[in-house]
Structures are given as C-alpha cells and as structure tokens.
Amino acid sequence: MASVRDWAALKGIEYRFVGDELVDMVPGWYQDKAAGRMPVITDLGRLLMARELLTDGYSRTIWVDADVLIFDPQGFNININININDGYAFGREIWVQPGGKKGGLRVYHNVHNAVCVFDQYNSFLDFYIDACQRVLRRYEGEAMVNQIVGPKLLNALNTMVGLPLIDDAGMLCPLVMGDIDRGGGAALDMLKSEMTGPMRAANLCASLSGGSIDGIDLDDDMVGRVCDKLLEMKGL
C-alpha cells in the first residue's frame, strides 16, 4: 500500500485509503446473497465508490487493491498508457500453472480488477454495476466462487467484446512468485514470453497467502522477499 501511496504522490494524483466504508456502500440484500464473501462484496463496492467520486466531479478514478505492488513508479503511467477513448480499463492477467498429465506449464490470458480505471462519462461503469447485481439476484446455491462478479464476469465479457486492458498492471501467480524468489525459472520465463510489454505493477495474490499452491508455499516471508526483489529490479 505504501508503494501505491508513494506512486500517487509522485504522479500528482490524490490518494485515498478506503476501509470498511467500502462495504457500507453495498446494498444489504447483495451482502446477504454474498454470504460474507468479501471479494464479491468489494468487487461491487469499488464500482459504487468510483461512480460516487465521478459524480462528485473527479475526471478519473483509479482503484488499486491493497495487495498490488507498484515496483516501477516512475514508469507506471496509467494516465497515458490506456486508450482514453474507451474511458475505462482493467489489468491484464497472464496466469501460469502446471500443464496437467503431460507435465510442463500452461498459460492463461485473463482480466483482473485489482487495478481498474474509470473516466467520467465512461460507457461501462453503470452497466458493470447493474450486471454485478443481476448476477447476485439470479444466483442460487452454495458454490459461489469469490471471483463471480470480478474476473469471472470480466473474462466472459472480454471474450465477447474485448475489454481495454492495462498491460503493465499484471498479476503474479504462485509459480512465478516462486521463480522470482529463487532468482529465475521456467514459469517466469513463460510469463515474460507472453507479455506484450514491461510489467511495472502487479497483484501479489494475498488471498492465497498462507497456503501451498502449485507446490509453492506462499507465506509472509516469501512474499516479502519477492517484493524486495521486484523493487530492486524495477520491472519485469
């Protein structure tokens, strides 16, 4: 979070830390349907807050998750590296994981909302807010996934219409974080080969911390070491 605050100061962007008030913005019925799943609740909350700020007169809002590290603050320029004509954008996710029975690695290209941008009068925000609520209203059952109105919904939309993506706001999967911690490896090499340009900020998957994913133990010490190495490298 300090890296985001420092980046905002460097770029002359007003910074606001958002706590529990984000949850308070989400309708009670929606929270009930989400059954305490905070990612589902905050996925809508960030949109409602963005709309409120734009209504108050801000020309652009930039949401950054608490587990996003900006490791090249000088080069990370959201104000110039997205298509202003679109008026909104999300992060580009390149996810590397084990390739199944044949071994090796497999890569998936997705959308993430750990970093998202909305300009005043953009065409997407109101639609997205409505879509999130429609998904929850229609939902029945107990197997709701945390990503249902975040990456799951955005990936479905991206497949159909193609969403504007921020290339240098990425996502580091456990295998890639393990390679960074060790000083290199096949997963990191695959990520770099699939990137369309330098990565200057990344979500570090704090929701997975404390467990073992794809053979990688994501504990606080390991994530701290990865942060230190990324800040030293100043980009991928």
N, C-alpha and C positions, 0 to 999 in steps of 0.2 A: 504493500500500500504506500510505503514511503517513496518507492520508485515512481509511482503514478503522481503523487503529490508534487514531487520534485520536477517531473516532466511538465506538469501543468504550469508550474511557476516559470520554468524555462521558456515555455511557448506563450506565456501571457494569457493562459486560459483560467477562468475562475474554477476553483476546486471546491467540491462539497463532499464531505463524508456522509454517507447515508446509512443509518442504523435501522432500528425497529420501526421507524416511521414509514418505511417502505411497505412493511407488512400491513400497517394500519390503513393504507390506501386501497387494499384489495378487498372486494366485497365479501361479506361474511359467508354467503352461500358458496362462493368459489373456494374459500378456505375450508369449508366443511367438506366439499367434494374432494379437495386435495388431500384431506385426512392427515394434515400435518407434514406433508412432503414439501419442505421449504424450497427446493429448486422449482417446483411447479408454481408455488405462490410468488416467489421473487421474479420468475420469468414474466409474470403479468405485472407485478409491482414496478419493475423498471420501465415498462412501457407507459404505465399510468403517470409515473413521475416525469418521464420525458415529455408527455403531452401537456402536463401542467406547466412545466418550465417554458415550453414553446408558446403556450397560451399567455404566459406572463411576459413574453416579449423577447426571450432569447432566440437568436437566429439558428443556433445549433446546440444539440446536447450530445455528449459522448459518455456512454456508460462503460465502465471498466470494472470487472469482477475483482474481488479482494485478493484472489489468488493469481492475478496476472502480474507478471514482472516485465517492466519496460527496461531492457538492458542496453538499448541504444537510444537514449532520449534525444540526442541531437538529430539522429536520422529519422526518428519516428514522427512523421508529419501527416497526421490524419487530415489536416485542413487542405492538403494539396494532393494526397495520393488516392482519393476516391473520386468517382465521377460525380461532380456537383450536380449535373443534370438529373441524376437519379434521386438525390435528396435523402438517401439512406444507404446504409451498408452494414454488413456483418463480417465477422472474422472468417478467414479461410482455415479449415482444419484438414491436415494431412495426417492420417492415423495409421501407424504401422503396428502390425500384430503378427503372431505366428500364423503360418500358412496352412495349417491343417495336417492331414495324414501324410502328405508328401514332404512335410517339413518346410524349411525356408521361411520367408516372410511375405506378407501380403499388405498392400497399401490401399486405403480407402480415402476418397476425397469427399469431404463433408463441409457443412456450415456450422459455425458455433456462434453463440450470442454472448460470450464472455466479454467481447468488445462489440458495441453496436452504436451506430451514429444515426441521428435523425435531424434533418433540417426542418425549419419552419415551412409549412405548406407542402411537406412531402406527401406522396400519394399512398404510402404503405402503412403508416403507424396506426391509423384508425382501423384499417382492415385487419391488421395483426391483433389489435386489442379485441376486436369482435370475434376473430377466429379462435383465440385462446379461450374465450368464454363459451363459445359454441362447442368446442371440443369437450370442455368440462361438463357442460349441461347434458351432452349426449352420452357421457361416459357411464358405464355400468360395470361393476365387477371390482375385484380386489387387486388385480395385477397391474395397476397403473405404474408406468415407469417414470422416473424423475425427469426424463427428457421429453415428455409427451408434447408439451407446447413450446419447448425450446428447440434443440437440434432436430428432434424427430419431425416436428411440423415444418421447420425451416428447410430441412433436407427434401421433404416431399414437394414443397413449393419450388425449391431450387431446381429439382428435376424437371418440373413442368415449365417454369418461366425464366429461370436463370436469374439469381439474385446478385446484386453488386457486392463484391467481396473485397475486404482489406487484406492484401497479400502479405503484408509484413506483421499482421496481428495473428499469430498462429496458435497452435495447440501442441504441447509436448506430451506424447503418450509415455507410459512407463518404460517401454523398451528403449525409446530414445533418451529418456532421462537417465536410464542405467548406463547407456553408452557415453553420455556426456560426463557422468560421474567417473567412468573408467578411463576417459580420455579418447574415446572413439569406438566404432563398431559398425556392424552391418546395418542395424536399424537407423542409426544416424546418417549413414551414407545413403540409404534408400530415401530418407526424408529429404536430404539435400538434392538428390537427383530428381525429385518430384516437385520441388519448389519452383515457383515462377519468378522469384526474386528474393532478396535478402529478408530474413525474419529479424525483426527488431524488438518484438514484444511477444509474450506467449503466456497462455494459461498453463498452470502447473498442476492441474488436476488435484486440488486439495481434497475433493470429495472422495478420492481413492486413497488418501494418505492413511497410514496405519495398517494397511493390508499388503498382501503379496499378489501382484497382478502380473501375469505372463512371466512368472519367475523372478520378478523384480520386487524387492522389499522397499516400499515407499514409506520410510519413517522421516521424522523431522530432521534428523542429522543429514540424511541423504539429500533431501530437498534443499537444505541449507547449502550443502556443498555445490549442488547444481546451480543454485542462484549465484554463488560466488564465481563459478566458472563462466556463467553467461555474462555477468557484469564485466568480467575480465576480458572476454572475447569481444563484447560489444556487437554481437550479431552472429547469425548463422548463415 
